[in-house]
Amino acid sequence: MQKGQLPLYFCPFCLYNRNMDTEKLIAHARARFDHATARRILREKYQAQMLFAYHGGMFRAGPELQTTLLSCPGADAVILDLYENPVKVDTKELYALSQARWQEQMNAWLVEHEANNQKR
């Protein structure tokens, strides 16, 4: 093999080669699995924190709710909550609450996500 030439068994898409022993492969697989599990748990944690109560209804802060509120023409509107119950809401107040909750949780999620990526 000449200098700068890759061996025939090298795969640029694989994270390992034939020279890695079984222990290294197992450690690599566990690390990947742990990272994927941590990302899933983190997502579930922050999805749950997006929920909040308002005027007897349960809402999930996010773009869908905010878009719905922005599309309502008046200050008051009747919209469906998470459990499909009609709730009369003040659209401006609910939009402000939703926006604040969304931004707060997304910022916290980003901080934890970046910390998890640093561990990887």
N, CA, C and O atoms as a MOPAC input file, in Angstrom:
PM7 MOZYME 1SCF
protein

 N      0.84400 1    -1.16900 1     0.00000 1
 C      0.00000 1     0.00000 1     0.00000 1
 C      0.89300 1     1.23600 1     0.00000 1
 O      1.88600 1     1.30700 1     0.72400 1
 N      0.51900 1     2.19600 1    -0.82100 1
 C      1.31100 1     3.41700 1    -0.93300 1
 C      0.86300 1     4.43100 1     0.11500 1
 O     -0.23700 1     4.34900 1     0.66100 1
 N      1.74600 1     5.38300 1     0.37400 1
 C      1.44600 1     6.41800 1     1.35700 1
 C      0.21800 1     7.22000 1     0.92100 1
 O      0.10700 1     7.62000 1    -0.23800 1
 N     -0.71000 1     7.45000 1     1.86800 1
 C     -1.90900 1     8.21600 1     1.57200 1
 C     -3.02900 1     7.37400 1     0.99500 1
 O     -4.12900 1     7.88300 1     0.77700 1
 N     -2.78000 1     6.11300 1     0.74600 1
 C     -3.80000 1     5.23800 1     0.18000 1
 C     -4.50700 1     4.51500 1     1.31900 1
 O     -3.85600 1     4.05700 1     2.25900 1
 N     -5.83000 1     4.40800 1     1.24600 1
 C     -6.59600 1     3.74900 1     2.29100 1
 C     -6.60800 1     2.24300 1     2.06700 1
 O     -6.56600 1     1.79800 1     0.92000 1
 N     -6.66300 1     1.44800 1     3.13200 1
 C     -6.74800 1     0.00100 1     2.96400 1
 C     -8.06600 1    -0.37200 1     2.29500 1
 O     -9.02300 1     0.40100 1     2.34400 1
 N     -8.12700 1    -1.52300 1     1.68200 1
 C     -9.30500 1    -1.95700 1     0.94600 1
 C    -10.53700 1    -2.11400 1     1.83100 1
 O    -11.65900 1    -1.92300 1     1.36300 1
 N    -10.34600 1    -2.45200 1     3.07500 1
 C    -11.48300 1    -2.69100 1     3.95800 1
 C    -11.97600 1    -1.43000 1     4.65600 1
 O    -12.91300 1    -1.51500 1     5.45100 1
 N    -11.39200 1    -0.26900 1     4.39700 1
 C    -11.81100 1     0.97100 1     5.04000 1
 C    -13.14900 1     1.42800 1     4.48100 1
 O    -13.33700 1     1.47100 1     3.26600 1
 N    -14.05900 1     1.76400 1     5.35200 1
 C    -15.37800 1     2.26500 1     4.94300 1
 C    -15.54500 1     3.66700 1     5.51700 1
 O    -15.62900 1     3.81600 1     6.73600 1
 N    -15.59600 1     4.70300 1     4.67300 1
 C    -15.70100 1     6.06800 1     5.19100 1
 C    -17.02300 1     6.33500 1     5.90800 1
 O    -17.12500 1     7.29500 1     6.67100 1
 N    -18.03800 1     5.49800 1     5.67500 1
 C    -19.33800 1     5.70400 1     6.29900 1
 C    -19.44400 1     4.99500 1     7.64200 1
 O    -20.35500 1     5.27700 1     8.42100 1
 N    -18.52800 1     4.08400 1     7.91800 1
 C    -18.53200 1     3.35900 1     9.18800 1
 C    -17.67000 1     4.10100 1    10.19600 1
 O    -16.71900 1     4.79400 1     9.83200 1
 N    -18.01200 1     3.94700 1    11.45500 1
 C    -17.24900 1     4.60000 1    12.50200 1
 C    -16.17300 1     3.68400 1    13.07600 1
 O    -15.48300 1     4.04300 1    14.03100 1
 N    -16.04100 1     2.53400 1    12.50400 1
 C    -15.05600 1     1.57900 1    12.99500 1
 C    -14.44700 1     0.83600 1    11.81200 1
 O    -14.95200 1     0.93500 1    10.69300 1
 N    -13.38800 1     0.10800 1    12.04400 1
 C    -12.80600 1    -0.71800 1    10.99600 1
 C    -12.51200 1    -2.09700 1    11.55800 1
 O    -12.83700 1    -2.37000 1    12.71400 1
 N    -11.92100 1    -2.94700 1    10.79100 1
 C    -11.68700 1    -4.32700 1    11.20400 1
 C    -10.65000 1    -4.44000 1    12.31200 1
 O    -10.56700 1    -5.48200 1    12.96200 1
 N     -9.87600 1    -3.42400 1    12.54000 1
 C     -8.85100 1    -3.47300 1    13.56600 1
 C     -9.40600 1    -3.24000 1    14.97000 1
 O     -8.71600 1    -3.50000 1    15.95500 1
 N    -10.63900 1    -2.75500 1    15.07400 1
 C    -11.23200 1    -2.53400 1    16.38800 1
 C    -11.60700 1    -3.87600 1    16.99500 1
 O    -12.14900 1    -4.74400 1    16.31100 1
 N    -11.32200 1    -4.04100 1    18.25900 1
 C    -11.67800 1    -5.30800 1    18.89000 1
 C    -13.12700 1    -5.26700 1    19.35300 1
 O    -13.77100 1    -4.21900 1    19.30300 1
 N    -13.62400 1    -6.37800 1    19.79200 1
 C    -15.02200 1    -6.51600 1    20.17900 1
 C    -15.39000 1    -5.58800 1    21.32300 1
 O    -16.48200 1    -5.01800 1    21.32500 1
 N    -14.50900 1    -5.42500 1    22.28900 1
 C    -14.78900 1    -4.56300 1    23.43000 1
 C    -15.00400 1    -3.12100 1    22.99200 1
 O    -15.89700 1    -2.44400 1    23.50200 1
 N    -14.19400 1    -2.64900 1    22.05300 1
 C    -14.33900 1    -1.28700 1    21.55600 1
 C    -15.66000 1    -1.12700 1    20.80200 1
 O    -16.33300 1    -0.10300 1    20.92400 1
 N    -16.02300 1    -2.15000 1    20.02200 1
 C    -17.28300 1    -2.09700 1    19.29100 1
 C    -18.47700 1    -2.05600 1    20.24300 1
 O    -19.42700 1    -1.30300 1    20.03000 1
 N    -18.41800 1    -2.87100 1    21.29100 1
 C    -19.50600 1    -2.89600 1    22.26900 1
 C    -19.59600 1    -1.55600 1    22.98900 1
 O    -20.69200 1    -1.03200 1    23.19000 1
 N    -18.46300 1    -1.00300 1    23.37300 1
 C    -18.44900 1     0.30200 1    24.04400 1
 C    -19.01900 1     1.38600 1    23.13500 1
 O    -19.77900 1     2.24500 1    23.58300 1
 N    -18.65000 1     1.34100 1    21.85600 1
 C    -19.15400 1     2.31700 1    20.89100 1
 C    -20.67200 1     2.18200 1    20.73900 1
 O    -21.38500 1     3.18500 1    20.72500 1
 N    -21.16200 1     0.95200 1    20.62700 1
 C    -22.59900 1     0.72200 1    20.46800 1
 C    -23.35900 1     1.20100 1    21.70800 1
 O    -24.42400 1     1.80600 1    21.58200 1
 N    -22.82700 1     0.93700 1    22.89200 1
 C    -23.48200 1     1.38100 1    24.12100 1
 C    -23.52200 1     2.89800 1    24.21500 1
 O    -24.52900 1     3.47000 1    24.63400 1
 N    -22.44800 1     3.54400 1    23.83100 1
 C    -22.40700 1     5.00300 1    23.86300 1
 C    -23.45100 1     5.58200 1    22.91700 1
 O    -24.14400 1     6.53600 1    23.27100 1
 N    -23.57000 1     5.01600 1    21.71800 1
 C    -24.57400 1     5.49200 1    20.75700 1
 C    -25.98100 1     5.26900 1    21.30500 1
 O    -26.84500 1     6.13700 1    21.18400 1
 N    -26.20800 1     4.09700 1    21.90800 1
 C    -27.52300 1     3.79200 1    22.46700 1
 C    -27.83800 1     4.73600 1    23.61700 1
 O    -28.95300 1     5.25200 1    23.70100 1
 N    -26.88000 1     4.97200 1    24.50200 1
 C    -27.08900 1     5.87000 1    25.63000 1
 C    -27.40200 1     7.28300 1    25.16000 1
 O    -28.25100 1     7.95900 1    25.74000 1
 N    -26.72200 1     7.73000 1    24.11400 1
 C    -26.97300 1     9.07900 1    23.60000 1
 C    -28.37600 1     9.17100 1    23.01700 1
 O    -29.08200 1    10.15100 1    23.25800 1
 N    -28.78700 1     8.17000 1    22.25900 1
 C    -30.13100 1     8.17700 1    21.66400 1
 C    -31.19500 1     8.13200 1    22.75500 1
 O    -32.21800 1     8.80900 1    22.65300 1
 N    -30.96400 1     7.34700 1    23.78700 1
 C    -31.91200 1     7.26700 1    24.89600 1
 C    -31.99000 1     8.59400 1    25.63400 1
 O    -33.07800 1     9.04100 1    25.99500 1
 N    -30.85200 1     9.22200 1    25.86000 1
 C    -30.82900 1    10.51300 1    26.54200 1
 C    -31.58300 1    11.56500 1    25.73100 1
 O    -32.29900 1    12.38600 1    26.30300 1
 N    -31.43200 1    11.55100 1    24.41600 1
 C    -32.15600 1    12.51600 1    23.56900 1
 C    -33.66300 1    12.28700 1    23.65200 1
 O    -34.43300 1    13.24400 1    23.72400 1
 N    -34.08500 1    11.01700 1    23.64200 1
 C    -35.51200 1    10.69100 1    23.71700 1
 C    -36.08300 1    11.13000 1    25.06000 1
 O    -37.16000 1    11.72500 1    25.10800 1
 N    -35.38100 1    10.84700 1    26.14100 1
 C    -35.84800 1    11.21700 1    27.47600 1
 C    -35.92100 1    12.73800 1    27.61500 1
 O    -36.86400 1    13.26800 1    28.20300 1
 N    -34.93800 1    13.42400 1    27.08000 1
 C    -34.91600 1    14.88300 1    27.12600 1
 C    -36.10000 1    15.47500 1    26.36200 1
 O    -36.73200 1    16.42800 1    26.81700 1
 N    -36.38800 1    14.90400 1    25.20600 1
 C    -37.52800 1    15.37600 1    24.40100 1
 C    -38.83600 1    15.17800 1    25.16300 1
 O    -39.67000 1    16.08200 1    25.21600 1
 N    -39.01400 1    13.99500 1    25.75400 1
 C    -40.23300 1    13.71400 1    26.50700 1
 C    -40.37300 1    14.65200 1    27.70700 1
 O    -41.47100 1    15.11400 1    28.01700 1
 N    -39.26900 1    14.92400 1    28.36800 1
 C    -39.28200 1    15.81400 1    29.52800 1
 C    -39.77800 1    17.20200 1    29.15100 1
 O    -40.63300 1    17.76600 1    29.83300 1
 N    -39.24600 1    17.74800 1    28.07200 1
 C    -39.62700 1    19.11300 1    27.70100 1
 C    -40.97200 1    19.17500 1    26.99700 1
 O    -41.63800 1    20.20900 1    27.04900 1
 N    -41.38800 1    18.10700 1    26.34400 1
 C    -42.73800 1    18.08200 1    25.77500 1
 C    -43.76800 1    18.13800 1    26.90700 1
 O    -44.79100 1    18.81000 1    26.78500 1
 N    -43.49600 1    17.43300 1    28.00200 1
 C    -44.41300 1    17.44500 1    29.14800 1
 C    -44.45700 1    18.81700 1    29.80800 1
 O    -45.50200 1    19.22500 1    30.31700 1
 N    -43.34300 1    19.52900 1    29.80700 1
 C    -43.30400 1    20.85000 1    30.43400 1
 C    -43.94800 1    21.93200 1    29.57600 1
 O    -44.10500 1    23.06400 1    30.03400 1
 N    -44.31900 1    21.61200 1    28.35400 1
 C    -45.00900 1    22.58100 1    27.49300 1
 C    -46.49600 1    22.68700 1    27.84200 1
 O    -47.17300 1    23.60400 1    27.37900 1
 N    -47.00600 1    21.75900 1    28.65200 1
 C    -48.41900 1    21.76300 1    29.02200 1
 C    -48.69200 1    22.79000 1    30.10800 1
 O    -47.89300 1    22.96500 1    31.02800 1
 N    -49.82600 1    23.46700 1    29.99200 1
 C    -50.24200 1    24.40700 1    31.02800 1
 C    -51.76100 1    24.56800 1    31.00000 1
 O    -52.41000 1    24.35000 1    29.97700 1
 N    -52.30600 1    24.95600 1    32.14900 1
 C    -53.75200 1    25.14500 1    32.28300 1
 C    -54.09400 1    26.62300 1    32.11400 1
 O    -53.34200 1    27.51000 1    32.51700 1
 N    -55.25400 1    26.85500 1    31.50400 1
 C    -55.73000 1    28.22800 1    31.32100 1
 C    -57.25100 1    28.19300 1    31.22200 1
 O    -57.79800 1    27.51000 1    30.35700 1
 N    -57.92800 1    28.91000 1    32.08400 1
 C    -59.39800 1    29.00800 1    32.09300 1
 C    -60.08600 1    27.64700 1    32.03700 1
 O    -61.06900 1    27.47400 1    31.31700 1
 N    -59.57300 1    26.69000 1    32.78900 1
 C    -60.20600 1    25.37800 1    32.85500 1
 C    -59.86600 1    24.44500 1    31.70400 1
 O    -60.44100 1    23.36200 1    31.60200 1
 N    -58.95800 1    24.83500 1    30.85000 1
 C    -58.54500 1    23.97700 1    29.74300 1
 C    -57.05400 1    23.68900 1    29.81700 1
 O    -56.30000 1    24.43200 1    30.44500 1
 N    -56.63600 1    22.61600 1    29.17700 1
 C    -55.21000 1    22.25900 1    29.11700 1
 C    -54.70600 1    22.55100 1    27.70900 1
 O    -55.31700 1    22.14700 1    26.71900 1
 N    -53.59200 1    23.25300 1    27.63800 1
 C    -53.02300 1    23.63700 1    26.36200 1
 C    -51.55000 1    23.25700 1    26.30900 1
 O    -50.88200 1    23.17300 1    27.34000 1
 N    -51.05600 1    23.03000 1    25.10700 1
 C    -49.63600 1    22.76400 1    24.89300 1
 C    -49.04300 1    23.96700 1    24.17200 1
 O    -49.45500 1    24.31100 1    23.06400 1
 N    -48.06300 1    24.60400 1    24.82400 1
 C    -47.39700 1    25.75100 1    24.21000 1
 C    -46.66100 1    25.27600 1    22.96600 1
 O    -46.01300 1    24.22900 1    22.97100 1
 N    -46.77200 1    26.05700 1    21.91100 1
 C    -46.07300 1    25.69500 1    20.68500 1
 C    -46.60100 1    26.45500 1    19.49000 1
 O    -47.55100 1    27.23000 1    19.60100 1
 N    -45.98600 1    26.22900 1    18.35700 1
 C    -46.37200 1    26.95300 1    17.14000 1
 C    -47.82400 1    26.71500 1    16.72800 1
 O    -48.47200 1    27.62100 1    16.20500 1
 N    -48.33500 1    25.51700 1    16.95700 1
 C    -49.71400 1    25.23000 1    16.55000 1
 C    -50.70700 1    26.09800 1    17.32600 1
 O    -51.60100 1    26.70300 1    16.73500 1
 N    -50.54800 1    26.15500 1    18.63500 1
 C    -51.43600 1    26.98400 1    19.46300 1
 C    -51.26700 1    28.45600 1    19.11500 1
 O    -52.25200 1    29.18500 1    19.00200 1
 N    -50.03600 1    28.89400 1    18.94700 1
 C    -49.78100 1    30.29900 1    18.65600 1
 C    -50.36700 1    30.70900 1    17.30500 1
 O    -50.90400 1    31.80800 1    17.16800 1
 N    -50.26800 1    29.84700 1    16.33200 1
 C    -50.84700 1    30.13700 1    15.01600 1
 C    -52.36800 1    30.19800 1    15.10400 1
 O    -52.99900 1    31.06200 1    14.49500 1
 N    -52.94700 1    29.27800 1    15.86300 1
 C    -54.39800 1    29.28300 1    16.04500 1
 C    -54.84800 1    30.58500 1    16.69400 1
 O    -55.83700 1    31.18700 1    16.27500 1
 N    -54.12400 1    31.01400 1    17.71100 1
 C    -54.49400 1    32.24900 1    18.40300 1
 C    -54.32400 1    33.47600 1    17.51400 1
 O    -55.14400 1    34.39300 1    17.56400 1
 N    -53.27600 1    33.50200 1    16.70600 1
 C    -53.06400 1    34.63200 1    15.80400 1
 C    -54.11800 1    34.69100 1    14.70000 1
 O    -54.39500 1    35.76400 1    14.16200 1
 N    -54.70800 1    33.54200 1    14.36000 1
 C    -55.70700 1    33.53100 1    13.29200 1
 C    -57.09700 1    33.93300 1    13.78600 1
 O    -57.99800 1    34.14900 1    12.97600 1
 N    -57.28100 1    34.03500 1    15.10000 1
 C    -58.57300 1    34.44700 1    15.65100 1
 C    -58.69800 1    35.96700 1    15.51900 1
 O    -57.80800 1    36.69800 1    15.95300 1
 N    -59.79800 1    36.45100 1    14.92100 1
 C    -59.90900 1    37.88900 1    14.65100 1
 C    -60.12500 1    38.75900 1    15.87900 1
 O    -59.62000 1    39.88100 1    15.92300 1
 N    -60.85200 1    38.28400 1    16.86900 1
 C    -61.17200 1    39.13500 1    18.01900 1
 C    -60.26500 1    38.89100 1    19.20500 1
 O    -59.35300 1    38.06400 1    19.17100 1
 N    -60.55500 1    39.66000 1    20.28000 1
 C    -59.77000 1    39.50200 1    21.50500 1
 C    -60.18000 1    38.23900 1    22.25000 1
 O    -59.35700 1    37.62300 1    22.92900 1
 N    -61.45300 1    37.84700 1    22.12800 1
 C    -61.94900 1    36.62800 1    22.75600 1
 C    -62.27800 1    35.61100 1    21.67600 1
 O    -62.73800 1    35.96600 1    20.59100 1
 N    -62.04100 1    34.35500 1    21.98100 1
 C    -62.35200 1    33.28800 1    21.03500 1
 C    -62.63600 1    32.01200 1    21.81100 1
 O    -62.24900 1    31.87700 1    22.97200 1
 N    -63.30400 1    31.09500 1    21.16700 1
 C    -63.54400 1    29.77200 1    21.72900 1
 C    -62.70300 1    28.80300 1    20.92000 1
 O    -62.88700 1    28.65800 1    19.71100 1
 N    -61.77800 1    28.14100 1    21.60000 1
 C    -60.91000 1    27.16100 1    20.92200 1
 C    -60.94900 1    25.84200 1    21.69300 1
 O    -61.38300 1    25.80000 1    22.84400 1
 N    -60.50200 1    24.79500 1    21.06400 1
 C    -60.47500 1    23.48000 1    21.70000 1
 C    -59.14300 1    23.29200 1    22.42700 1
 O    -58.07900 1    23.63900 1    21.91500 1
 N    -59.23400 1    22.72800 1    23.64100 1
 C    -58.00800 1    22.43700 1    24.37900 1
 C    -57.48600 1    21.05100 1    23.95400 1
 O    -57.97600 1    20.47300 1    22.98300 1
 N    -56.49800 1    20.52800 1    24.67900 1
 C    -55.90500 1    19.23400 1    24.33500 1
 C    -56.89700 1    18.08500 1    24.37100 1
 O    -56.76200 1    17.11200 1    23.62900 1
 N    -57.88700 1    18.20300 1    25.23100 1
 C    -58.87900 1    17.14100 1    25.37400 1
 C    -60.13100 1    17.40700 1    24.55300 1
 O    -61.16800 1    16.77600 1    24.75500 1
 N    -60.01900 1    18.35300 1    23.62100 1
 C    -61.08200 1    18.72200 1    22.69000 1
 C    -62.32600 1    19.25700 1    23.39100 1
 O    -63.45500 1    19.00800 1    22.96600 1
 N    -62.09400 1    19.99300 1    24.46700 1
 C    -63.16900 1    20.70700 1    25.15700 1
 C    -63.11700 1    22.16100 1    24.72600 1
 O    -62.03800 1    22.75200 1    24.68000 1
 N    -64.26800 1    22.75200 1    24.40700 1
 C    -64.26200 1    24.16700 1    24.02300 1
 C    -64.00100 1    25.05400 1    25.24500 1
 O    -64.59500 1    24.87300 1    26.30800 1
 N    -63.10100 1    26.01200 1    25.05800 1
 C    -62.73800 1    26.92400 1    26.14400 1
 C    -62.73600 1    28.33700 1    25.58400 1
 O    -62.13900 1    28.60600 1    24.54200 1
 N    -63.42100 1    29.24900 1    26.30000 1
 C    -63.40800 1    30.65100 1    25.89100 1
 C    -62.14000 1    31.28700 1    26.45600 1
 O    -61.88900 1    31.22000 1    27.65900 1
 N    -61.34400 1    31.90200 1    25.58100 1
 C    -60.04300 1    32.44000 1    25.98400 1
 C    -59.87300 1    33.87500 1    25.50100 1
 O    -60.49700 1    34.31100 1    24.53300 1
 N    -59.01500 1    34.58400 1    26.20300 1
 C    -58.54000 1    35.89100 1    25.74500 1
 C    -57.31700 1    35.57400 1    24.87500 1
 O    -56.28700 1    35.14100 1    25.39200 1
 N    -57.42400 1    35.78500 1    23.58400 1
 C    -56.36900 1    35.34200 1    22.66000 1
 C    -55.02700 1    36.01100 1    22.91800 1
 O    -53.98700 1    35.36000 1    22.81200 1
 N    -55.02700 1    37.28200 1    23.25100 1
 C    -53.76100 1    37.98500 1    23.49600 1
 C    -53.06100 1    37.46400 1    24.75800 1
 O    -51.84700 1    37.26300 1    24.77100 1
 N    -53.84900 1    37.25200 1    25.81100 1
 C    -53.28000 1    36.75400 1    27.06500 1
 C    -52.75500 1    35.32900 1    26.90300 1
 O    -51.64800 1    35.01800 1    27.34300 1
 N    -53.54700 1    34.46500 1    26.27300 1
 C    -53.12100 1    33.07800 1    26.07000 1
 C    -51.91800 1    33.00700 1    25.13600 1
 O    -51.03100 1    32.17700 1    25.33300 1
 N    -51.87900 1    33.87000 1    24.12000 1
 C    -50.71700 1    33.90600 1    23.22000 1
 C    -49.45300 1    34.29600 1    23.99000 1
 O    -48.39900 1    33.68900 1    23.80000 1
 N    -49.55600 1    35.30300 1    24.85300 1
 C    -48.39900 1    35.74000 1    25.63500 1
 C    -47.91900 1    34.62200 1    26.56600 1
 O    -46.71600 1    34.39000 1    26.68500 1
 N    -48.85300 1    33.93200 1    27.22500 1
 C    -48.48300 1    32.81400 1    28.09900 1
 C    -47.82400 1    31.68600 1    27.30800 1
 O    -46.81200 1    31.12600 1    27.72900 1
 N    -48.40900 1    31.36200 1    26.16100 1
 C    -47.88000 1    30.28700 1    25.32700 1
 C    -46.48400 1    30.61900 1    24.80500 1
 O    -45.58900 1    29.77400 1    24.81600 1
 N    -46.31200 1    31.84200 1    24.35400 1
 C    -45.02200 1    32.26900 1    23.81600 1
 C    -43.94000 1    32.23100 1    24.89800 1
 O    -42.82600 1    31.76400 1    24.66000 1
 N    -44.28300 1    32.73000 1    26.09000 1
 C    -43.31500 1    32.74000 1    27.19200 1
 C    -42.94400 1    31.31000 1    27.59100 1
 O    -41.76500 1    31.00900 1    27.77700 1
 N    -43.93800 1    30.42800 1    27.72300 1
 C    -43.68300 1    29.03700 1    28.10300 1
 C    -42.83600 1    28.34100 1    27.04400 1
 O    -41.87800 1    27.63800 1    27.36400 1
 N    -43.19900 1    28.54200 1    25.78400 1
 C    -42.47700 1    27.91700 1    24.66700 1
 C    -41.00500 1    28.34200 1    24.65700 1
 O    -40.11300 1    27.49900 1    24.56300 1
 N    -40.76300 1    29.62600 1    24.75300 1
 C    -39.39100 1    30.12300 1    24.67500 1
 C    -38.56700 1    29.67300 1    25.87800 1
 O    -37.40500 1    29.29400 1    25.73100 1
 N    -39.16100 1    29.71400 1    27.05100 1
 C    -38.46100 1    29.29300 1    28.27100 1
 C    -38.05200 1    27.81800 1    28.18200 1
 O    -36.91400 1    27.46200 1    28.48800 1
 N    -38.98300 1    26.97500 1    27.76400 1
 C    -38.69900 1    25.53400 1    27.69500 1
 C    -37.73400 1    25.19500 1    26.56200 1
 O    -36.88400 1    24.31800 1    26.71800 1
 N    -37.85500 1    25.87200 1    25.43200 1
 C    -36.94600 1    25.59200 1    24.31500 1
 C    -35.51700 1    26.01400 1    24.66000 1
 O    -34.56600 1    25.32800 1    24.28600 1
 N    -35.35600 1    27.12300 1    25.36300 1
 C    -34.01500 1    27.54700 1    25.78500 1
 C    -33.40300 1    26.54300 1    26.75400 1
 O    -32.22800 1    26.19600 1    26.63100 1
 N    -34.19900 1    26.07300 1    27.71900 1
 C    -33.69600 1    25.08800 1    28.67900 1
 C    -33.36600 1    23.77100 1    27.97900 1
 O    -32.37000 1    23.12300 1    28.30000 1
 N    -34.20400 1    23.38400 1    27.02600 1
 C    -33.98200 1    22.14900 1    26.26000 1
 C    -32.67200 1    22.25400 1    25.48100 1
 O    -31.89000 1    21.30400 1    25.45400 1
 N    -32.43400 1    23.38500 1    24.85700 1
 C    -31.20800 1    23.58400 1    24.08300 1
 C    -29.96700 1    23.47100 1    24.96800 1
 O    -28.97400 1    22.85700 1    24.57700 1
 N    -30.02700 1    24.06100 1    26.15100 1
 C    -28.88200 1    23.99900 1    27.07200 1
 C    -28.58100 1    22.54400 1    27.44200 1
 O    -27.42500 1    22.12100 1    27.40800 1
 N    -29.61200 1    21.78500 1    27.79400 1
 C    -29.39500 1    20.38300 1    28.16000 1
 C    -28.95500 1    19.54200 1    26.96200 1
 O    -28.12400 1    18.64500 1    27.10100 1
 N    -29.51000 1    19.83200 1    25.79600 1
 C    -29.13400 1    19.10000 1    24.58300 1
 C    -27.65400 1    19.31600 1    24.25400 1
 O    -26.94100 1    18.36700 1    23.92700 1
 N    -27.20600 1    20.54700 1    24.34200 1
 C    -25.80200 1    20.83700 1    24.06700 1
 C    -24.88800 1    20.19900 1    25.10700 1
 O    -23.78700 1    19.75800 1    24.77700 1
 N    -25.33500 1    20.14600 1    26.35700 1
 C    -24.53900 1    19.49400 1    27.40000 1
 C    -24.42800 1    17.98900 1    27.11000 1
 O    -23.36900 1    17.39400 1    27.31100 1
 N    -25.50900 1    17.38600 1    26.64500 1
 C    -25.47700 1    15.95800 1    26.29100 1
 C    -24.54900 1    15.71700 1    25.09800 1
 O    -23.83600 1    14.71500 1    25.05400 1
 N    -24.56100 1    16.63000 1    24.14300 1
 C    -23.68300 1    16.46700 1    22.97900 1
 C    -22.21600 1    16.60200 1    23.36100 1
 O    -21.35500 1    15.97900 1    22.73900 1
 N    -21.92200 1    17.41100 1    24.37800 1
 C    -20.53700 1    17.55700 1    24.83200 1
 C    -20.02800 1    16.26000 1    25.46300 1
 O    -18.84700 1    15.93300 1    25.35200 1
 N    -20.92600 1    15.52400 1    26.12800 1
 C    -20.55300 1    14.26100 1    26.75900 1
 C    -20.22400 1    13.19600 1    25.72900 1
 O    -19.41500 1    12.30300 1    25.98300 1
 N    -20.83700 1    13.29100 1    24.59600 1
 C    -20.71100 1    12.28100 1    23.54400 1
 C    -19.38300 1    12.24600 1    22.96300 1
 O    -19.12300 1    11.44600 1    22.06400 1

